[in-house]
Amino acid sequence: MRIADYEKIVGGDIIHELMLISKKLKRKKIQCINSTKTGGGVAEILSRLIPLLNDLEIDARWDTIRATPDYFNVTKAFHNALHGRKIEITQGMFEKFLSTGKSILKNTEIYGDIVFVHDPQPIILIDKKSKGNKWIWRCHVDVSNPYMEVWEFLRRFIEKYDMSIFSSPKFARELEIAQFLVAPSIDPFSEKNRELTRTEIDGVLKKYGIEKNKPIISQISRFDYLKDPIGVIEAYRLVKKYIDCQLILAGNRAADDPETDMVLNEIMEKKGDDPNIHVLLIEPERNDFDVNAIQRASSVIIQKSIREGFALTITEALWKARPVVASAVGGIPLQINHRYSGLLCHTVGGAALWIRELLNNPEYARRLGRNGKEHIRRNFLSTRHLRDYMLLFLYLYNPEDIIYL
């Protein structure tokens, strides 16, 4: 897609503004670095924003770090600890992070005028900072209540950056460097979010053996303990006592997440022999299209997370005008105004209650879906995200020239 294609969704004034801002960045090289190009919200966002920056004639590139599975085991433990999950963090984990970090430093070329590092996995790269470039650390997780030993360990790297970016004011912690708030986004033209025909949707349901004439409850997320898939099954079973429905738990395998198989095993044990629970590990090459179809086919989309970052799965569901029931955690309340653009829950019983209400009241479900889609159009599409990032890039060099609108 080209930036001009978005005019029909967001309007000409926004596109014109993006073009004006981009002119001031055409001599700057932007280097984005994260841990993987497949799986997870960070990879999805970068895969859409980098081409749009290039279309605006900004030299933006995307690199990933190389590390062993043992290193990603450590960073996954750090991820869970930053979210406040009780997990054992050993001295050996810190040592592994630092020893692998030496290899990451050696094998990662830094060439950007602005080096844009995402999340803890590549955070050590700040030790390659020179006087000639500016560095940004982008945190996509909620660190409001972390395991403090991990936070303090990472903080010594974070505070070497020129600025930090968080997705919500609730996610951040006090730092010695400047902090900015930028919500994530989705691309309405991506394979995961574009409009689909009824034939395309029905084809995906047939492929996975899902009945199209029985209400579908779905949760589409990484297979991760923090997404509480077991709680989703429990909520479904409470609903099933009153309404004949089916449940889809779908996700893909992120290259930097070693817990997938453990979580899947627990899900399959909880599922038992229930033929109306569909557990789908979608292959990467089919993930976006199949997820799009499943979301559009769903009667209700649930996201019963225990902790969350911004939760782009909510953004995607709302963009498709689907009624959503979700936990009131992380960035979800920024997207769902309770009883206006979706329904918020706090327990398994609460989730089941709201799902039943939506299945029993289709007109109410449609109204929530329409309101949710408009909220996303106004606030959480790629064009708004581009504007925020480009203004921050300019701020690094000319803070006095930036006027906040």
C-alpha positions in Angstrom: 0.0 0.0 0.0 0.9 3.6 -0.5 0.3 6.4 1.9 -2.2 8.0 -0.5 -4.4 4.9 -0.3 -5.3 5.7 3.3 -7.1 8.9 2.3 -10.4 7.2 1.8 -10.3 6.0 5.4 -8.8 8.9 7.4 -9.3 11.9 5.1 -7.0 14.1 2.9 -6.0 16.5 5.7 -4.2 13.8 7.6 -2.4 12.5 4.6 -1.3 16.0 3.7 0.0 16.6 7.2 2.1 13.3 7.1 3.7 14.5 3.9 4.6 17.8 5.3 6.2 16.3 8.4 8.1 13.7 6.4 9.9 16.4 4.4 11.9 17.3 7.5 13.2 13.8 8.0 14.4 12.9 4.5 18.1 13.3 5.4 17.7 11.0 8.5 18.3 7.2 8.4 15.9 5.4 10.8 17.1 1.9 12.0 14.5 -0.2 13.9 15.7 -3.2 15.9 13.7 -5.9 17.6 14.0 -9.7 18.3 11.9 -11.3 15.5 10.1 -10.5 12.2 7.4 -13.1 12.8 4.8 -13.4 15.6 3.7 -10.8 18.0 2.4 -7.3 17.8 5.8 -5.6 17.5 6.7 -7.5 14.3 3.2 -6.8 12.9 3.5 -3.0 13.5 7.0 -2.7 12.0 6.1 -4.8 9.0 3.5 -2.1 8.1 5.1 1.1 9.3 8.5 0.6 7.6 7.1 0.5 4.1 4.9 3.5 4.8 7.9 5.5 6.0 9.7 4.5 2.8 6.8 5.6 0.7 7.1 9.0 2.4 10.7 9.0 1.2 12.2 8.4 4.6 15.1 5.9 4.8 13.7 3.5 7.4 15.1 0.0 7.8 14.3 -3.0 10.1 16.9 -5.3 11.6 16.6 -8.2 14.2 19.1 -9.5 16.6 20.5 -13.0 16.5 20.6 -15.1 19.7 20.2 -18.7 20.9 17.0 -20.2 22.3 18.6 -20.1 25.8 18.7 -16.3 25.5 15.1 -16.1 24.5 14.2 -18.3 27.5 15.8 -15.7 29.7 14.1 -12.7 28.0 10.7 -14.5 28.1 11.2 -14.9 31.9 12.1 -11.2 32.0 9.0 -10.4 30.1 6.8 -12.3 32.5 8.6 -10.7 35.5 8.1 -7.2 34.1 4.4 -7.9 33.8 4.5 -8.8 37.6 4.1 -12.5 37.2 5.7 -14.5 40.0 8.6 -16.3 38.5 12.0 -17.4 39.6 14.8 -15.1 38.3 18.3 -16.4 39.0 21.7 -14.8 38.9 22.5 -17.1 36.0 19.8 -15.5 33.9 21.3 -12.1 34.4 24.7 -13.5 33.5 23.3 -15.2 30.4 21.7 -11.9 29.3 25.0 -10.1 29.6 27.1 -12.8 28.0 24.8 -13.2 25.0 24.6 -9.4 24.9 28.3 -9.3 24.0 27.6 -11.4 20.9 24.6 -9.3 20.0 26.7 -6.2 20.3 29.4 -7.7 18.1 27.1 -9.1 15.4 24.6 -6.1 15.0 25.6 -3.3 12.7 24.5 0.2 13.8 24.1 2.6 10.9 21.0 4.7 11.8 21.0 8.4 12.6 18.1 7.4 14.8 18.3 3.9 16.4 14.9 2.7 17.5 15.1 -0.3 19.8 12.0 -2.3 20.8 11.6 -4.1 24.1 14.3 -5.7 26.4 15.7 -8.3 24.0 18.0 -5.9 22.1 18.2 -3.3 24.8 22.0 -3.9 25.4 22.7 -2.4 22.0 22.7 1.0 23.6 26.3 0.3 24.5 27.2 0.9 20.8 25.8 4.5 21.1 28.0 7.2 19.5 27.9 11.0 19.4 26.6 10.9 15.9 23.2 9.2 16.5 20.1 9.3 18.7 18.6 6.4 20.5 15.0 5.5 21.4 13.8 2.6 23.6 10.3 1.5 22.9 8.6 -0.5 25.7 5.6 -2.5 24.5 4.8 -4.2 27.8 3.2 -3.0 31.1 6.0 -2.3 33.6 3.7 -0.6 36.2 4.2 -3.4 38.7 7.3 -5.3 37.7 9.6 -7.7 39.6 11.9 -4.9 40.7 15.2 -6.8 40.4 14.6 -7.3 36.7 13.4 -3.7 36.2 16.5 -2.2 38.0 18.8 -4.5 36.0 17.2 -3.2 32.7 16.9 0.4 33.9 20.7 0.8 33.8 20.5 0.3 30.0 17.3 2.2 29.5 18.6 5.4 31.0 21.4 5.5 28.5 18.9 6.1 25.8 17.8 9.6 24.6 14.1 8.9 25.2 11.7 6.2 26.0 8.2 5.5 24.6 5.4 3.7 26.4 1.9 2.7 25.2 -0.1 4.1 28.1 0.6 6.4 31.1 -0.4 3.4 33.3 2.5 1.3 31.9 5.4 3.6 32.6 7.8 4.0 35.6 9.9 7.0 36.6 13.1 7.4 34.6 15.9 9.9 34.3 15.3 10.2 30.5 12.3 11.8 28.7 9.2 9.6 28.4 6.6 9.8 25.7 3.3 8.0 25.2 2.5 6.5 21.8 -0.4 4.0 21.4 0.2 1.1 19.0 -1.9 0.7 15.8 -3.2 -1.6 13.1 -3.1 -1.3 9.4 -6.6 -1.4 7.8 -5.2 -2.7 4.6 -3.0 -5.5 6.0 -3.9 -9.2 5.3 -5.1 -9.5 8.9 -7.5 -6.5 8.7 -8.6 -6.0 5.0 -12.2 -6.7 4.1 -13.0 -10.4 3.2 -15.8 -11.9 1.1 -18.2 -14.4 2.7 -16.8 -17.1 0.5 -13.3 -16.4 1.9 -14.5 -16.6 5.5 -16.5 -19.8 4.9 -13.5 -21.4 3.3 -11.4 -20.9 6.4 -14.2 -22.2 8.7 -14.5 -25.3 6.5 -10.7 -25.8 6.5 -10.7 -26.0 10.3 -13.9 -28.0 10.7 -15.8 -25.1 12.3 -19.6 -24.9 12.0 -20.7 -21.6 10.5 -24.3 -21.9 11.8 -23.4 -22.2 15.5 -22.3 -19.1 17.5 -18.5 -18.8 17.6 -16.6 -17.4 20.6 -12.9 -16.8 19.8 -9.7 -15.7 21.5 -6.8 -15.1 19.1 -3.5 -14.6 20.9 -0.2 -16.1 21.5 -0.4 -19.3 23.5 0.8 -17.6 26.7 -0.1 -18.1 30.3 -0.7 -14.3 30.6 -3.5 -14.7 28.0 -5.3 -17.1 30.4 -6.5 -19.6 27.8 -7.6 -22.0 30.6 -9.9 -19.2 32.0 -11.3 -18.8 28.5 -12.3 -22.4 28.3 -13.9 -22.2 31.8 -15.9 -19.1 30.6 -17.0 -20.9 27.5 -18.2 -23.9 29.5 -20.3 -21.6 31.7 -21.9 -20.2 28.6 -22.4 -23.6 27.0 -24.8 -24.6 29.8 -27.3 -22.1 28.4 -26.3 -21.6 24.7 -25.1 -24.2 22.2 -21.9 -22.5 21.0 -18.3 -23.3 20.0 -14.9 -21.9 21.1 -11.8 -21.2 19.0 -8.4 -20.6 20.6 -6.1 -19.6 17.8 -2.6 -18.3 17.6 0.8 -18.7 16.0 4.3 -19.5 17.2 6.5 -16.4 17.9 10.2 -17.1 17.3 11.2 -15.5 20.6 8.6 -17.3 22.8 9.7 -20.7 24.2 6.5 -21.3 26.3 4.2 -22.1 23.4 4.3 -25.9 23.6 3.9 -26.0 27.4 0.8 -23.8 27.2 -0.6 -25.8 24.3 -0.3 -29.0 26.3 -2.2 -27.6 29.2 -4.9 -26.3 26.8 -5.3 -29.7 25.2 -5.6 -31.3 28.6 -8.3 -28.8 29.6 -10.1 -29.2 26.3 -10.5 -33.0 26.7 -12.7 -34.6 24.1 -15.0 -31.5 23.6 -15.5 -31.3 19.8 -16.7 -27.8 20.0 -13.4 -26.4 21.3 -11.1 -25.8 18.4 -7.4 -25.2 19.2 -5.6 -23.9 16.2 -1.8 -23.4 15.9 -1.9 -21.4 12.6 1.2 -21.6 10.4 2.9 -18.2 9.8 2.3 -18.1 6.1 -1.5 -18.5 6.7 -1.7 -16.7 10.0 -3.0 -13.2 9.0 -5.6 -14.4 6.4 -7.0 -17.1 8.6 -7.0 -14.9 11.7 -8.9 -12.2 9.8 -11.5 -14.8 8.7 -11.9 -16.3 12.1 -12.4 -12.9 13.7 -15.0 -11.8 11.1 -16.9 -15.1 11.6 -17.0 -14.8 15.4 -20.2 -14.0 17.2 -18.1 -12.7 20.2 -14.4 -12.1 20.5 -12.9 -12.5 24.0 -9.5 -11.5 25.4 -9.3 -12.7 29.0 -5.7 -11.7 29.7 -4.3 -11.6 33.2 -1.8 -8.9 32.1 -1.5 -7.1 28.8 0.5 -4.7 26.8 -1.7 -2.7 24.5 -3.5 -5.8 23.2 -3.6 -5.3 19.4 -5.9 -8.3 19.2 -8.6 -6.0 20.7 -7.8 -3.3 18.1 -8.2 -5.9 15.3 -11.5 -7.2 16.6 -13.0 -3.8 17.1 -11.9 -2.7 13.6 -14.0 -5.6 12.2 -17.0 -4.3 14.1 -17.1 -7.4 16.3 -18.5 -7.3 19.9 -15.7 -7.8 22.3 -15.5 -9.0 26.0 -12.1 -8.4 27.5 -10.3 -8.1 30.8 -9.8 -4.6 32.2 -6.0 -4.8 32.1 -3.2 -3.2 30.3 -4.2 -1.1 27.2 -7.6 -2.7 26.9 -9.5 0.0 28.7 -8.0 2.6 26.4 -9.8 0.8 23.5 -13.0 -0.3 25.2 -15.4 2.1 26.8 -17.5 -0.3 28.9 -21.0 -0.8 27.4 -20.2 1.6 24.6 -17.5 0.0 22.4 -17.2 -3.3 24.2 -17.6 -5.0 27.6 -14.9 -5.3 30.3 -14.7 -8.1 32.7 -12.6 -9.1 35.8 -13.4 -12.8 36.4 -14.3 -15.9 34.5 -17.9 -15.6 35.7 -18.0 -12.0 34.5 -16.7 -12.9 31.1 -19.3 -15.7 30.8 -22.1 -13.3 31.8 -21.2 -10.7 29.2 -20.8 -13.3 26.5 -24.3 -14.7 27.2 -25.7 -11.2 27.1 -24.2 -10.5 23.6 -25.3 -13.9 22.2 -28.8 -13.3 23.5 -29.0 -9.7 22.2 -27.6 -9.5 18.6 -28.7 -5.9 18.1 -26.8 -4.7 21.2 -23.8 -6.7 20.0 -24.0 -5.0 16.6 -24.2 -1.5 18.2 -21.1 -2.2 20.3 -19.3 -3.4 17.2 -20.1 -0.2 15.2 -19.0 2.0 18.0 -15.8 0.1 18.5 -14.9 0.3 14.8 -15.3 4.1 14.7 -13.2 4.5 17.9 -10.4 2.5 16.2 -10.7 4.5 13.0 -10.2 7.8 14.9 -7.4 6.7 17.2 -5.5 3.5 16.4 -4.7 3.3 12.7 -1.3 3.4 11.1 -1.6 7.0 10.0 -1.9 8.3 13.6 1.0 6.0 14.6 3.2 7.4 11.8 2.5 11.0 12.8 3.4 10.3 16.4 6.7 8.6 15.6 7.8 11.2 13.0 7.2 14.0 15.4 9.3 12.3 18.0 12.1 11.7 15.5 12.0 15.5 14.8 11.9 16.2 18.5 15.2 14.4 19.0 17.0 17.0 16.9 14.8 20.1 17.1 12.6 20.0 20.2 11.9 23.7 20.0 10.3 23.3 16.5 7.7 20.7 17.5 4.2 22.0 18.1 1.9 19.5 19.8 -1.6 19.6 18.3 
